[in-house]
Amino acid sequence: MSINRPAVPLRGDERETLRAFLDYHRATLAWKCERLSDEELRRRSMPPSTLSLLGLVRHLAEVERAWFRRVIDGEDVPLVWSADGDYQVAYDARTATRAEAFAAWEAEVEHSRRIEREAESLDVTGHDPRSGEQVSLRLVMLHLIHEYARHNGHADFLREGVDGTVGA
């Protein structure tokens, strides 16, 4: 498998570096799902867990939507799969398809990129309903980097379980 991930600047400013690391991790998730069928993408890690590669894509679509659109941009949009706000629901991808999961994820990533680009600084804030606090775009970007990095570790194991492919 070829890896097509953006380079991370060695001496970039804070915003450029955060943006590059976030895009690096987004590209890693997409790479872990390359050339797999819907059935392979739905393969669960181990019962009773519902975790699968497709479930991770769906979950991260929800995370992008929640943090960028709902918190930073203040949009009143529902989550895609998690009607009651339980992000774990998105992991259950037993009937999901690559087409629907990736379309939702890619759309949310584009919204997130637009919101970040249009923000005048990393100090822009939005209301986080879970904590009841104002949070900065900086915190959101760092949180998403953490979220992707953690889940890309899961994706490594899931992909290895599907076809033996390993790699960073």
C-alpha positions in Angstrom: 0.0 0.0 0.0 1.3 3.4 -0.8 1.0 6.1 1.8 -0.2 9.5 0.7 0.0 11.7 3.8 0.9 15.4 4.0 4.4 16.3 5.3 4.4 17.9 8.7 6.5 21.2 8.7 9.6 21.0 10.8 9.6 24.7 11.5 6.0 25.8 10.9 4.1 28.2 13.0 1.6 26.8 15.5 -1.5 26.9 13.2 0.3 25.4 10.2 1.7 22.6 12.4 -1.6 21.8 14.0 -3.3 21.8 10.6 -0.6 19.5 9.2 -0.7 17.0 12.0 -4.5 16.8 11.9 -4.4 16.3 8.1 -1.7 13.7 8.6 -3.8 11.7 11.0 -6.9 12.0 8.8 -4.9 10.7 5.9 -3.7 7.8 8.0 -7.2 6.7 8.8 -8.1 6.8 5.0 -4.9 4.8 4.3 -5.8 2.1 6.8 -9.1 1.6 4.9 -7.6 1.5 1.4 -8.5 -1.4 -0.9 -10.9 -3.1 1.5 -14.4 -4.3 0.7 -17.4 -3.2 2.7 -17.4 -6.5 4.4 -13.8 -6.2 5.4 -14.3 -2.7 6.7 -17.2 -3.9 8.8 -15.2 -6.7 10.4 -15.4 -6.4 14.1 -12.3 -6.5 16.3 -13.6 -9.1 18.8 -17.1 -9.7 20.1 -18.8 -8.2 21.9 -17.0 -5.1 20.7 -18.7 -3.4 17.7 -15.4 -1.7 16.7 -14.5 -1.9 13.0 -12.6 0.3 10.5 -15.9 1.5 9.1 -17.1 2.2 12.6 -14.0 4.3 13.3 -14.7 6.4 10.1 -18.3 6.9 11.2 -17.2 7.8 14.8 -14.7 10.3 13.5 -17.3 11.9 11.2 -19.3 12.5 14.4 -16.3 13.9 16.3 -15.5 16.3 13.4 -19.1 17.5 13.2 -19.5 17.9 17.0 -16.3 19.8 17.6 -16.0 22.0 14.5 -19.5 22.6 13.4 -21.5 22.4 16.6 -18.9 23.8 19.1 -16.7 26.2 17.2 -19.1 27.3 14.5 -22.2 27.1 16.7 -24.3 25.3 14.1 -27.5 23.7 15.3 -27.0 20.4 13.4 -27.8 16.9 14.7 -25.1 14.2 14.8 -25.3 11.9 11.8 -25.7 8.5 13.6 -25.7 9.4 17.3 -29.2 10.9 17.8 -28.9 10.9 21.5 -25.3 12.2 21.6 -23.8 8.8 22.3 -20.8 8.8 20.0 -20.3 5.1 20.5 -23.4 4.3 18.5 -21.5 5.3 15.3 -19.1 2.4 16.0 -21.9 -0.1 15.1 -21.4 -0.3 11.4 -22.9 -3.8 10.7 -25.1 -2.4 7.9 -22.9 0.5 6.9 -21.1 0.9 3.5 -17.9 2.5 2.5 -19.8 4.9 0.3 -22.0 6.3 3.0 -19.5 6.4 5.8 -16.7 8.0 3.7 -19.1 10.5 2.1 -20.2 11.6 5.6 -16.6 11.7 7.0 -15.2 13.5 4.0 -18.0 16.1 4.1 -17.3 16.7 7.8 -13.6 17.0 7.2 -14.3 19.7 4.5 -16.6 21.6 6.9 -13.9 21.4 9.6 -11.2 22.7 7.2 -13.4 25.6 6.1 -14.2 26.5 9.7 -10.5 26.4 10.7 -9.4 28.4 7.7 -12.1 31.1 8.2 -11.3 31.5 12.0 -9.2 34.6 12.5 -7.0 32.9 15.1 -6.6 29.8 17.2 -8.0 31.8 20.1 -11.5 31.8 18.5 -13.9 30.1 21.0 -17.1 28.1 20.9 -19.4 26.7 23.6 -18.8 23.1 24.6 -22.1 21.8 26.0 -20.5 18.8 27.7 -18.3 20.9 29.9 -20.4 24.1 29.8 -17.3 26.0 29.0 -15.9 28.1 26.2 -13.1 26.3 24.4 -10.6 27.5 21.9 -10.1 26.4 18.3 -6.5 25.5 19.5 -8.0 23.0 22.1 -10.3 21.5 19.4 -7.5 20.9 17.0 -5.3 19.4 19.6 -8.2 17.2 20.8 -8.9 16.0 17.3 -5.2 15.2 16.8 -5.4 13.1 20.0 -8.6 11.5 18.9 -7.3 10.5 15.5 -4.0 9.3 16.9 -5.7 7.1 19.4 -8.1 5.7 16.9 -5.4 5.2 14.3 -3.8 2.8 16.8 -7.0 0.9 16.8 -7.1 1.0 13.0 -3.6 -0.5 12.9 -4.8 -3.6 14.8 -8.1 -3.8 12.9 -6.3 -3.7 9.5 -3.8 -6.3 10.6 -6.7 -8.5 11.6 -8.3 -8.2 8.2 -5.4 -8.9 5.9 -2.2 -8.8 7.8 -1.2 -5.3 6.6 0.8 -3.4 9.1 2.6 0.0 9.1 2.6 3.4 10.6 
